[in-house]
Amino acid sequence: MQFSGFGEITHDGPSTEVKKKVLGALLSNEQCSKYYTNSTGLQRSVNENSICMRELPVNGVHFCGGDSGGPLMYSNKKRWHVEGIAAWGAQICDGRYPAVFTKVSQYLSWIMGVTES
C-alpha cells in the first residue's frame, strides 16, 4: 500500500512542498483499535468503514498532521486503485502508530450517485 500527502514533515513542523510517499502494510481493525487504546489512551472509532496502515521503515517519511484527505492506494498490474482516504492518526509523525483511513468501498454507491449527476 502507498499513501501520498502534503502534510507536516515533523510534528508541528512545516508542511512539505513536494508530495511525500509513505509505504505501509495493512493491520486488522481489531489490531489497530487495541494499539490505539493501549498505547495512546485515544478512544477513536476504528470500524468496518476504516482501513488501518502501519508504515514500513523505508524512506524516513511519515504520515503526519495535514495529511488528512490524501489517498491510500495500491497497484495491481500497473493499475492504481484508491482504497482509502486519510482520516486520522496519532500525530506523532514517527511511524510508531498506524494511520487510519476511510474505506472508499463503503461509500462507492454514494460516490457514484454524486459523480453521475
C-alpha positions in Angstrom: 0.0 0.0 0.0 1.1 3.5 -0.6 -0.1 6.8 0.9 0.6 10.3 -0.6 0.2 13.6 1.1 1.5 17.2 1.6 1.3 17.1 5.5 3.9 18.2 8.0 7.4 16.8 7.8 7.7 16.6 11.6 5.1 17.1 14.4 4.1 20.8 14.5 6.7 21.4 11.8 6.3 22.9 8.3 4.3 21.1 5.6 6.2 19.5 2.7 6.4 21.4 -0.6 6.9 18.1 -2.5 4.3 15.4 -2.3 5.6 12.7 0.0 5.1 8.9 -0.4 4.7 6.6 2.6 4.7 2.8 2.1 2.9 0.6 4.5 1.2 -2.7 5.3 -2.4 -3.2 6.4 -3.4 -4.0 10.0 -6.7 -5.6 11.1 -9.1 -3.1 12.6 -9.0 -5.1 15.8 -5.2 -4.8 16.0 -5.5 -1.1 15.2 -8.1 -0.4 17.9 -6.1 -2.2 20.5 -3.0 -0.5 19.5 -4.5 3.0 20.0 -6.4 2.2 23.2 -3.4 0.5 24.8 -0.7 2.9 23.5 -2.2 6.3 23.5 -5.4 6.3 25.5 -7.2 7.6 22.4 -10.6 6.0 22.0 -11.3 6.8 18.4 -13.6 4.7 16.2 -12.0 2.0 14.1 -14.8 0.1 12.4 -16.0 -1.5 9.2 -15.6 1.9 7.5 -11.9 2.1 8.4 -8.6 0.8 7.0 -5.5 0.8 9.2 -2.0 1.1 7.7 1.3 0.6 9.6 4.2 2.4 8.0 7.1 0.4 6.6 10.5 1.9 7.6 11.6 2.6 4.0 12.4 6.2 3.4 12.0 8.1 6.7 8.8 9.8 5.6 5.8 9.5 7.8 2.1 10.1 8.0 1.7 13.4 9.9 -0.6 16.4 10.6 -2.0 17.9 7.4 -2.1 14.6 5.5 -5.9 14.1 6.1 -7.7 13.7 2.8 -4.8 12.1 0.9 -5.2 8.8 -0.9 -4.3 5.3 0.3 -3.6 3.4 -2.9 -2.3 0.1 -4.2 -1.2 -1.0 -7.7 -2.5 -4.1 -9.3 -0.9 -5.0 -12.7 0.2 -1.3 -13.2 -3.3 0.0 -12.4 -3.7 2.2 -9.3 -6.7 1.8 -7.0 -7.8 4.2 -4.3 -8.6 2.1 -1.2 -8.8 4.8 1.5 -8.8 8.5 2.3 -6.6 9.6 5.2 -8.7 10.3 8.3 -6.6 10.4 11.5 -3.6 9.2 13.3 -1.6 9.8 16.5 0.0 13.0 15.1 3.4 11.9 16.4 4.9 11.7 12.9 7.5 9.0 13.6 5.8 5.8 12.2 5.2 4.2 15.6 1.4 4.4 15.3 -0.8 3.3 12.4 -2.7 5.7 10.3 -6.5 5.3 9.9 -8.2 5.8 6.6 -11.9 5.9 5.5 -12.6 2.8 3.4 -13.7 4.0 -0.1 -15.5 0.8 -0.9 -18.0 1.5 1.9 -19.1 4.7 0.1 -19.0 3.7 -3.6 -22.7 3.9 -4.2 -22.8 7.4 -2.8 -19.7 8.4 -4.8 -21.2 7.1 -8.0 -24.5 8.9 -7.3 -22.8 12.2 -6.7 -20.4 11.9 -9.7 -23.0 10.8 -12.2 -25.3 13.8 -11.6 
